[in-house]
Amino acid sequence: MHLKRVSFCATLFLIVFALLISPALAKGPSLEKWKPAFDPSGAKYKFIVSNVSHPVLKGVYTGFAIRDELWKRSNGQMYLDYKPFSMLGGEVEVLNQLQMGAIQGMAVSSVASTNLGPRFGIVNLPFLVDSFEKLEKFVNSGKLFDHFLMAMDHQGIMAVDIASYGNYGWATTVPVKTIADAKQVKFRIAEAAVNKLSYQAWGFNPVVMPWPDVPVALKQGVITGLDHTLTVCSITKKFEVAKYYTELNYAQGLFIWLFNKAWFNSLPPDLQKTLVETVKDMCAEARVAAKAQELEQRKAAMGQGIQFFQLSDKEMLTLKNQADAVHQKFAPEINELRAGDTYRPDNYLLEVQKYMGYTK
């Protein structure tokens, strides 16, 4: 009798617990809007790919585009189960899951990727890959981009391609037309070494703050500026408070497509080829779409009365000269060679700088 009572109580507890947490789970992000137009249950190869952001960004939506195209090209053999919205956790956490093989793929931000692949940090350096055109030039640089993609190969992770979500600039609550103006702004920046060093080199006042805290901080004046892309600022309604945008365009917001090598190597060769080609084709389309999206969002912001500014050529040159110290700071880890590297330059950063036309 005692055991029956315990069993009944335990069952009752589980039922009550489930009822209590169900509403919380229901509030989580829904993928209903992006569900596939096909039944993936018959796929022979199913794999999970993570991303932290929202598919409204063209660079994030790429995952669904790859899913659908891969299904067609593999004749229903491969199904990419795409998990955006940080559904599987934060980026550093998910990178570890990827390395261990708990998941098979990830579209990781270029900033977070440097936690395990410092070479990836070359695209985060100020004024190096700082436009859609320069990004395309880098992607098509042959051995230079191939070497970039090898950044985590020694850790069992392969990179395939890269997608963009726009140019970085400043959304502010006061007009910023000069460096002197910028020095009066409390800029929110992401928690990344390259961001901190860049803002320190420029003599600005950065505040490291989690993204969810930004709306309230802007409204309360805890921060008066935001370092992010125009597209993100517009779509996430930051322009409701920050009525000015300085088009600094010092870097691109990027997602790098990664896969677990052991899992990839377990695929039949023809499907390996199909996967790589599909990712590259869809990322190429996404980069074009991201540029168009930025133009659309700029037009929409102007229609809402947002004022746009650019610094003078002289002041832009000042920022570039000051940021060169950041390039030199990260050069050793970017230039480090690994056993699996087939291309072994003496100074990878310098070669990329020359190829990209980087000048101080």
C-alpha positions as a Markdown table, in Angstrom:
| # | Residue | x | y | z |
|---|---|---|---|---|
| 1 | Met | 0.0 | 0.0 | 0.0 |
| 2 | His | 2.8 | 2.4 | 0.9 |
| 3 | Leu | 4.5 | 1.8 | -2.5 |
| 4 | Lys | 1.3 | 2.4 | -4.3 |
| 5 | Arg | 0.8 | 5.7 | -2.5 |
| 6 | Val | 4.4 | 6.8 | -3.4 |
| 7 | Ser | 3.9 | 5.8 | -7.0 |
| 8 | Phe | 0.6 | 7.7 | -7.1 |
| 9 | Cys | 2.2 | 10.8 | -5.6 |
| 10 | Ala | 5.2 | 10.7 | -7.9 |
| 11 | Thr | 2.8 | 10.4 | -10.9 |
| 12 | Leu | 0.7 | 13.3 | -9.7 |
| 13 | Phe | 3.8 | 15.4 | -9.2 |
| 14 | Leu | 5.0 | 14.7 | -12.8 |
| 15 | Ile | 1.6 | 15.6 | -14.2 |
| 16 | Val | 1.4 | 18.9 | -12.2 |
| 17 | Phe | 5.0 | 19.7 | -13.1 |
| 18 | Ala | 4.3 | 19.1 | -16.8 |
| 19 | Leu | 1.2 | 21.4 | -16.6 |
| 20 | Leu | 3.2 | 24.1 | -15.0 |
| 21 | Ile | 6.1 | 24.1 | -17.5 |
| 22 | Ser | 3.9 | 23.7 | -20.6 |
| 23 | Pro | 3.0 | 27.4 | -20.8 |
| 24 | Ala | 6.6 | 28.4 | -20.5 |
| 25 | Leu | 7.6 | 26.0 | -23.3 |
| 26 | Ala | 4.7 | 27.3 | -25.4 |
| 27 | Lys | 6.2 | 30.8 | -25.2 |
| 28 | Gly | 9.4 | 29.6 | -26.9 |
| 29 | Pro | 10.2 | 30.5 | -30.5 |
| 30 | Ser | 8.0 | 28.7 | -33.1 |
| 31 | Leu | 9.3 | 27.5 | -36.4 |
| 32 | Glu | 5.8 | 27.1 | -37.8 |
| 33 | Lys | 6.3 | 29.9 | -40.3 |
| 34 | Trp | 9.4 | 28.2 | -41.7 |
| 35 | Lys | 8.3 | 24.6 | -41.7 |
| 36 | Pro | 9.2 | 22.6 | -44.8 |
| 37 | Ala | 6.8 | 22.0 | -47.6 |
| 38 | Phe | 7.8 | 18.4 | -47.6 |
| 39 | Asp | 7.7 | 15.4 | -45.2 |
| 40 | Pro | 11.2 | 14.8 | -44.0 |
| 41 | Ser | 10.4 | 11.6 | -42.1 |
| 42 | Gly | 11.8 | 9.4 | -45.0 |
| 43 | Ala | 15.2 | 11.1 | -45.1 |
| 44 | Lys | 18.1 | 8.7 | -44.6 |
| 45 | Tyr | 20.5 | 11.4 | -43.3 |
| 46 | Lys | 19.1 | 13.8 | -40.8 |
| 47 | Phe | 21.3 | 16.4 | -39.1 |
| 48 | Ile | 21.0 | 19.4 | -36.8 |
| 49 | Val | 22.4 | 22.9 | -37.5 |
| 50 | Ser | 22.2 | 25.7 | -35.0 |
| 51 | Asn | 22.1 | 29.5 | -35.1 |
| 52 | Val | 21.5 | 32.1 | -32.5 |
| 53 | Ser | 19.6 | 34.7 | -34.4 |
| 54 | His | 16.3 | 35.4 | -36.2 |
| 55 | Pro | 15.5 | 34.1 | -39.7 |
| 56 | Val | 14.1 | 37.5 | -40.7 |
| 57 | Leu | 17.7 | 38.3 | -41.4 |
| 58 | Lys | 18.7 | 37.0 | -44.8 |
| 59 | Gly | 22.0 | 35.8 | -43.5 |
| 60 | Val | 20.1 | 33.6 | -40.9 |
| 61 | Tyr | 17.3 | 32.5 | -43.2 |
| 62 | Thr | 20.0 | 30.8 | -45.3 |
| 63 | Gly | 19.6 | 27.7 | -43.1 |
| 64 | Phe | 16.1 | 27.2 | -44.3 |
| 65 | Ala | 17.1 | 27.9 | -47.9 |
| 66 | Ile | 19.9 | 25.2 | -47.6 |
| 67 | Arg | 17.4 | 22.8 | -46.0 |
| 68 | Asp | 14.9 | 23.1 | -48.9 |
| 69 | Glu | 17.5 | 23.0 | -51.7 |
| 70 | Leu | 19.4 | 20.2 | -50.1 |
| 71 | Trp | 16.2 | 18.1 | -50.0 |
| 72 | Lys | 15.8 | 18.6 | -53.7 |
| 73 | Arg | 19.4 | 18.0 | -54.7 |
| 74 | Ser | 19.7 | 14.9 | -52.6 |
| 75 | Asn | 16.4 | 13.5 | -53.8 |
| 76 | Gly | 15.0 | 13.4 | -50.3 |
| 77 | Gln | 18.0 | 11.7 | -48.8 |
| 78 | Met | 19.2 | 14.6 | -46.6 |
| 79 | Tyr | 17.2 | 16.7 | -44.2 |
| 80 | Leu | 18.8 | 19.7 | -42.4 |
| 81 | Asp | 16.9 | 20.3 | -39.1 |
| 82 | Tyr | 17.6 | 24.0 | -38.7 |
| 83 | Lys | 17.5 | 25.5 | -35.2 |
| 84 | Pro | 17.8 | 29.3 | -35.1 |
| 85 | Phe | 16.7 | 31.6 | -32.2 |
| 86 | Ser | 19.4 | 30.1 | -29.8 |
| 87 | Met | 17.2 | 27.1 | -29.4 |
| 88 | Leu | 20.2 | 24.9 | -28.5 |
| 89 | Gly | 22.0 | 27.5 | -26.4 |
| 90 | Gly | 24.5 | 30.3 | -26.7 |
| 91 | Glu | 27.2 | 30.2 | -29.4 |
| 92 | Val | 30.2 | 29.1 | -27.2 |
| 93 | Glu | 28.1 | 26.3 | -25.7 |
| 94 | Val | 26.9 | 25.2 | -29.2 |
| 95 | Leu | 30.4 | 25.3 | -30.6 |
| 96 | Asn | 31.4 | 22.8 | -27.9 |
| 97 | Gln | 28.4 | 20.6 | -28.8 |
| 98 | Leu | 29.5 | 20.7 | -32.4 |
| 99 | Gln | 33.1 | 19.8 | -31.6 |
| 100 | Met | 31.8 | 16.8 | -29.5 |
| 101 | Gly | 29.5 | 15.7 | -32.3 |
| 102 | Ala | 26.3 | 16.3 | -30.3 |
| 103 | Ile | 25.1 | 18.3 | -33.3 |
| 104 | Gln | 26.3 | 18.3 | -36.8 |
| 105 | Gly | 26.4 | 21.9 | -38.0 |
| 106 | Met | 26.3 | 25.5 | -37.0 |
| 107 | Ala | 26.1 | 28.9 | -38.6 |
| 108 | Val | 28.3 | 30.8 | -36.0 |
| 109 | Ser | 28.9 | 34.5 | -35.8 |
| 110 | Ser | 32.4 | 35.4 | -36.9 |
| 111 | Val | 33.0 | 37.1 | -33.5 |
| 112 | Ala | 32.1 | 34.0 | -31.5 |
| 113 | Ser | 33.9 | 31.7 | -33.9 |
| 114 | Thr | 37.3 | 33.0 | -32.7 |
| 115 | Asn | 36.8 | 31.3 | -29.3 |
| 116 | Leu | 37.9 | 28.0 | -31.0 |
| 117 | Gly | 39.3 | 29.3 | -34.3 |
| 118 | Pro | 41.4 | 32.5 | -33.9 |
| 119 | Arg | 42.1 | 32.7 | -37.6 |
| 120 | Phe | 38.5 | 33.4 | -38.3 |
| 121 | Gly | 39.1 | 36.7 | -36.5 |
| 122 | Ile | 40.7 | 38.2 | -39.6 |
| 123 | Val | 37.2 | 39.1 | -40.9 |
| 124 | Asn | 36.5 | 41.0 | -37.7 |
| 125 | Leu | 39.4 | 43.4 | -38.0 |
| 126 | Pro | 38.4 | 47.0 | -38.6 |
| 127 | Phe | 38.3 | 48.2 | -42.2 |
| 128 | Leu | 39.6 | 45.0 | -43.8 |
| 129 | Val | 36.4 | 43.1 | -45.0 |
| 130 | Asp | 34.2 | 46.2 | -44.6 |
| 131 | Ser | 31.7 | 46.1 | -47.4 |
| 132 | Phe | 29.6 | 43.6 | -49.4 |
| 133 | Glu | 32.0 | 44.0 | -52.3 |
| 134 | Lys | 35.1 | 43.3 | -50.2 |
| 135 | Leu | 33.4 | 40.3 | -48.7 |
| 136 | Glu | 32.7 | 38.9 | -52.1 |
| 137 | Lys | 36.3 | 39.6 | -53.1 |
| 138 | Phe | 37.6 | 37.7 | -50.1 |
| 139 | Val | 35.3 | 34.7 | -50.6 |
| 140 | Asn | 36.6 | 34.5 | -54.2 |
| 141 | Ser | 40.3 | 34.9 | -53.2 |
| 142 | Gly | 41.1 | 31.2 | -53.7 |
| 143 | Lys | 43.9 | 30.0 | -51.4 |
| 144 | Leu | 43.4 | 32.9 | -49.0 |
| 145 | Phe | 39.8 | 32.1 | -48.4 |
| 146 | Asp | 40.5 | 28.3 | -48.4 |
| 147 | His | 43.1 | 28.9 | -45.6 |
| 148 | Phe | 40.5 | 30.9 | -43.7 |
| 149 | Leu | 38.1 | 28.0 | -43.9 |
| 150 | Met | 40.8 | 25.7 | -42.3 |
| 151 | Ala | 40.7 | 27.7 | -39.0 |
| 152 | Met | 39.1 | 24.9 | -37.0 |
| 153 | Asp | 40.1 | 21.9 | -39.1 |
| 154 | His | 42.6 | 20.7 | -36.5 |
| 155 | Gln | 39.8 | 20.6 | -34.0 |
| 156 | Gly | 37.6 | 18.4 | -36.1 |
| 157 | Ile | 35.4 | 21.2 | -37.5 |
| 158 | Met | 35.2 | 22.2 | -41.1 |
| 159 | Ala | 34.1 | 25.5 | -42.5 |
| 160 | Val | 32.3 | 25.7 | -45.8 |
| 161 | Asp | 31.2 | 29.3 | -46.5 |
| 162 | Ile | 30.1 | 32.6 | -45.1 |
| 163 | Ala | 26.9 | 34.7 | -45.1 |
| 164 | Ser | 26.4 | 38.3 | -44.2 |
| 165 | Tyr | 23.8 | 40.4 | -42.4 |
| 166 | Gly | 25.2 | 43.8 | -43.3 |
| 167 | Asn | 27.6 | 46.6 | -42.5 |
| 168 | Tyr | 28.4 | 47.7 | -38.9 |
| 169 | Gly | 27.8 | 51.3 | -37.9 |
| 170 | Trp | 26.4 | 53.4 | -35.0 |
| 171 | Ala | 22.7 | 53.8 | -34.1 |
| 172 | Thr | 22.6 | 56.7 | -31.6 |
| 173 | Thr | 20.2 | 58.9 | -29.6 |
| 174 | Val | 22.3 | 62.0 | -30.6 |
| 175 | Pro | 23.7 | 63.0 | -33.9 |
| 176 | Val | 27.3 | 61.6 | -34.5 |
| 177 | Lys | 29.0 | 63.5 | -37.4 |
| 178 | Thr | 32.5 | 63.6 | -36.0 |
| 179 | Ile | 35.0 | 61.7 | -33.9 |
| 180 | Ala | 34.5 | 64.3 | -31.2 |
| 181 | Asp | 30.7 | 63.6 | -31.3 |
| 182 | Ala | 31.4 | 59.8 | -30.9 |
| 183 | Lys | 33.6 | 60.4 | -27.9 |
| 184 | Gln | 30.5 | 61.7 | -26.0 |
| 185 | Val | 28.5 | 58.6 | -26.7 |
| 186 | Lys | 28.2 | 55.5 | -24.5 |
| 187 | Phe | 28.3 | 52.8 | -27.1 |
| 188 | Arg | 27.0 | 49.3 | -26.4 |
| 189 | Ile | 29.3 | 46.7 | -27.9 |
| 190 | Ala | 29.3 | 42.9 | -28.0 |
| 191 | Glu | 31.6 | 41.0 | -25.5 |
| 192 | Ala | 34.4 | 40.4 | -27.9 |
| 193 | Ala | 38.1 | 41.2 | -27.7 |
| 194 | Val | 38.3 | 42.8 | -31.1 |
| 195 | Asn | 35.4 | 45.1 | -30.3 |
| 196 | Lys | 36.9 | 46.2 | -27.0 |
| 197 | Leu | 40.3 | 46.8 | -28.5 |
| 198 | Ser | 38.9 | 48.8 | -31.4 |
| 199 | Tyr | 36.9 | 51.1 | -29.3 |
| 200 | Gln | 39.8 | 51.6 | -26.9 |
| 201 | Ala | 42.1 | 52.4 | -29.8 |
| 202 | Trp | 39.5 | 55.0 | -31.0 |
| 203 | Gly | 39.3 | 56.6 | -27.5 |
| 204 | Phe | 35.5 | 55.8 | -27.2 |
| 205 | Asn | 33.4 | 54.8 | -24.2 |
| 206 | Pro | 32.2 | 51.2 | -24.8 |
| 207 | Val | 29.8 | 49.4 | -22.5 |
| 208 | Val | 29.7 | 45.6 | -22.8 |
| 209 | Met | 26.1 | 44.5 | -22.5 |
| 210 | Pro | 24.0 | 41.5 | -23.4 |
| 211 | Trp | 21.7 | 42.1 | -26.4 |
| 212 | Pro | 18.4 | 41.5 | -24.5 |
| 213 | Asp | 19.3 | 44.4 | -22.2 |
| 214 | Val | 19.8 | 46.9 | -25.0 |
| 215 | Pro | 16.2 | 48.2 | -25.4 |
| 216 | Val | 15.7 | 49.2 | -21.8 |
| 217 | Ala | 19.3 | 50.6 | -21.6 |
| 218 | Leu | 18.6 | 52.8 | -24.6 |
| 219 | Lys | 15.3 | 54.1 | -23.3 |
| 220 | Gln | 16.8 | 54.9 | -19.8 |
| 221 | Gly | 20.0 | 56.5 | -21.2 |
| 222 | Val | 22.3 | 53.9 | -19.7 |
| 223 | Ile | 23.7 | 53.7 | -23.3 |
| 224 | Thr | 23.3 | 56.4 | -26.0 |
| 225 | Gly | 24.7 | 54.4 | -28.9 |
| 226 | Leu | 24.7 | 51.0 | -30.4 |
| 227 | Asp | 27.4 | 49.2 | -32.5 |
| 228 | His | 25.5 | 47.1 | -34.9 |
| 229 | Thr | 24.3 | 46.7 | -38.5 |
| 230 | Leu | 21.7 | 49.0 | -40.0 |
| 231 | Thr | 19.5 | 46.0 | -40.9 |
| 232 | Val | 19.5 | 44.6 | -37.3 |
| 233 | Cys | 18.9 | 48.1 | -35.8 |
| 234 | Ser | 15.9 | 48.6 | -38.1 |
| 235 | Ile | 14.3 | 45.2 | -37.9 |
| 236 | Thr | 14.6 | 45.0 | -34.1 |
| 237 | Lys | 13.1 | 48.5 | -33.8 |
| 238 | Lys | 16.1 | 50.2 | -32.2 |
| 239 | Phe | 15.4 | 53.2 | -34.4 |
| 240 | Glu | 12.3 | 53.9 | -32.2 |
| 241 | Val | 14.7 | 55.3 | -29.7 |
| 242 | Ala | 18.0 | 55.8 | -31.5 |
| 243 | Lys | 17.0 | 58.3 | -34.2 |
| 244 | Tyr | 20.4 | 58.7 | -35.9 |
| 245 | Tyr | 22.7 | 56.3 | -37.7 |
| 246 | Thr | 26.3 | 56.9 | -38.6 |
| 247 | Glu | 27.3 | 54.7 | -41.5 |
| 248 | Leu | 30.8 | 53.8 | -40.4 |
| 249 | Asn | 30.9 | 50.5 | -42.3 |
| 250 | Tyr | 34.1 | 49.3 | -40.5 |
| 251 | Ala | 33.2 | 45.6 | -40.6 |
| 252 | Gln | 30.5 | 43.1 | -41.8 |
| 253 | Gly | 28.2 | 41.1 | -39.6 |
| 254 | Leu | 28.9 | 37.5 | -40.7 |
| 255 | Phe | 27.9 | 33.9 | -40.1 |
| 256 | Ile | 30.3 | 31.1 | -40.9 |
| 257 | Trp | 28.9 | 27.7 | -41.8 |
| 258 | Leu | 30.6 | 24.9 | -39.9 |
| 259 | Phe | 30.2 | 21.1 | -39.8 |
| 260 | Asn | 31.6 | 18.3 | -37.7 |
| 261 | Lys | 34.2 | 16.6 | -39.8 |
| 262 | Ala | 33.7 | 13.1 | -38.5 |
| 263 | Trp | 30.0 | 13.3 | -39.3 |
| 264 | Phe | 30.7 | 14.8 | -42.7 |
| 265 | Asn | 33.2 | 12.1 | -43.5 |
| 266 | Ser | 30.7 | 9.5 | -42.7 |
| 267 | Leu | 28.5 | 10.6 | -45.5 |
| 268 | Pro | 28.7 | 9.0 | -49.0 |
| 269 | Pro | 31.1 | 11.0 | -51.2 |
| 270 | Asp | 28.3 | 12.1 | -53.6 |
| 271 | Leu | 26.3 | 13.5 | -50.7 |
| 272 | Gln | 29.4 | 15.3 | -49.3 |
| 273 | Lys | 29.7 | 17.0 | -52.6 |
| 274 | Thr | 26.0 | 17.9 | -52.7 |
| 275 | Leu | 26.1 | 19.4 | -49.2 |
| 276 | Val | 29.1 | 21.6 | -49.9 |
| 277 | Glu | 27.8 | 22.8 | -53.2 |
| 278 | Thr | 24.4 | 23.5 | -51.8 |
| 279 | Val | 25.8 | 25.5 | -48.8 |
| 280 | Lys | 28.1 | 27.5 | -51.1 |
| 281 | Asp | 25.3 | 28.3 | -53.6 |
| 282 | Met | 22.8 | 29.3 | -50.9 |
| 283 | Cys | 25.4 | 31.4 | -49.1 |
| 284 | Ala | 26.2 | 33.2 | -52.3 |
| 285 | Glu | 22.5 | 34.0 | -52.8 |
| 286 | Ala | 22.2 | 35.1 | -49.2 |
| 287 | Arg | 25.1 | 37.6 | -49.5 |
| 288 | Val | 23.3 | 39.2 | -52.5 |
| 289 | Ala | 20.0 | 39.2 | -50.5 |
| 290 | Ala | 21.6 | 40.7 | -47.4 |
| 291 | Lys | 22.8 | 43.7 | -49.5 |
| 292 | Ala | 19.3 | 44.2 | -50.9 |
| 293 | Gln | 17.8 | 43.9 | -47.4 |
| 294 | Glu | 20.1 | 46.6 | -46.1 |
| 295 | Leu | 19.1 | 49.0 | -48.9 |
| 296 | Glu | 15.4 | 48.2 | -48.1 |
| 297 | Gln | 15.9 | 48.8 | -44.4 |
| 298 | Arg | 17.7 | 52.0 | -45.0 |
| 299 | Lys | 14.9 | 53.3 | -47.2 |
| 300 | Ala | 12.4 | 52.2 | -44.5 |
| 301 | Ala | 14.4 | 54.0 | -41.8 |
| 302 | Met | 14.6 | 57.2 | -43.8 |
| 303 | Gly | 10.8 | 57.0 | -44.2 |
| 304 | Gln | 10.6 | 57.0 | -40.4 |
| 305 | Gly | 12.7 | 60.1 | -40.1 |
| 306 | Ile | 16.0 | 58.5 | -39.1 |
| 307 | Gln | 18.9 | 60.7 | -40.1 |
| 308 | Phe | 22.0 | 59.2 | -41.6 |
| 309 | Phe | 25.6 | 60.5 | -41.4 |
| 310 | Gln | 29.1 | 59.7 | -42.5 |
| 311 | Leu | 32.3 | 60.8 | -41.1 |
| 312 | Ser | 34.6 | 62.9 | -43.3 |
| 313 | Asp | 37.4 | 61.1 | -45.3 |
| 314 | Lys | 40.0 | 62.7 | -43.0 |
| 315 | Glu | 38.3 | 61.3 | -39.8 |
| 316 | Met | 37.8 | 57.9 | -41.4 |
| 317 | Leu | 41.5 | 57.8 | -42.1 |
| 318 | Thr | 42.2 | 58.7 | -38.4 |
| 319 | Leu | 40.1 | 55.7 | -37.3 |
| 320 | Lys | 41.8 | 53.4 | -39.7 |
| 321 | Asn | 45.2 | 54.5 | -38.5 |
| 322 | Gln | 44.2 | 54.0 | -34.9 |
| 323 | Ala | 42.7 | 50.6 | -35.6 |
| 324 | Asp | 45.9 | 49.3 | -37.2 |
| 325 | Ala | 47.1 | 48.5 | -33.7 |
| 326 | Val | 44.2 | 46.1 | -33.4 |
| 327 | His | 45.4 | 44.3 | -36.6 |
| 328 | Gln | 48.9 | 44.0 | -35.1 |
| 329 | Lys | 47.5 | 42.7 | -31.8 |
| 330 | Phe | 45.7 | 39.8 | -33.4 |
| 331 | Ala | 48.3 | 39.1 | -36.1 |
| 332 | Pro | 50.2 | 36.3 | -34.2 |
| 333 | Glu | 47.1 | 34.2 | -33.6 |
| 334 | Ile | 45.7 | 34.8 | -37.1 |
| 335 | Asn | 49.0 | 33.9 | -38.6 |
| 336 | Glu | 49.5 | 30.7 | -36.6 |
| 337 | Leu | 49.8 | 27.6 | -38.8 |
| 338 | Arg | 48.5 | 24.2 | -38.0 |
| 339 | Ala | 49.6 | 20.7 | -39.1 |
| 340 | Gly | 46.7 | 20.2 | -41.5 |
| 341 | Asp | 47.3 | 23.5 | -43.4 |
| 342 | Thr | 48.2 | 23.0 | -47.0 |
| 343 | Tyr | 48.8 | 26.6 | -47.6 |
| 344 | Arg | 51.6 | 27.9 | -45.3 |
| 345 | Pro | 52.1 | 31.7 | -45.8 |
| 346 | Asp | 54.8 | 33.5 | -43.8 |
| 347 | Asn | 52.3 | 36.2 | -42.9 |
| 348 | Tyr | 48.7 | 35.4 | -43.7 |
| 349 | Leu | 47.3 | 38.7 | -42.4 |
| 350 | Leu | 49.7 | 40.7 | -44.5 |
| 351 | Glu | 48.8 | 38.7 | -47.6 |
| 352 | Val | 45.1 | 39.3 | -47.0 |
| 353 | Gln | 45.7 | 43.0 | -46.3 |
| 354 | Lys | 47.5 | 43.4 | -49.7 |
| 355 | Tyr | 44.9 | 41.4 | -51.6 |
| 356 | Met | 42.1 | 43.4 | -50.1 |
| 357 | Gly | 43.8 | 46.8 | -50.7 |
| 358 | Tyr | 44.0 | 47.6 | -47.0 |
| 359 | Thr | 45.7 | 50.9 | -46.4 |
| 360 | Lys | 46.4 | 52.9 | -43.3 |
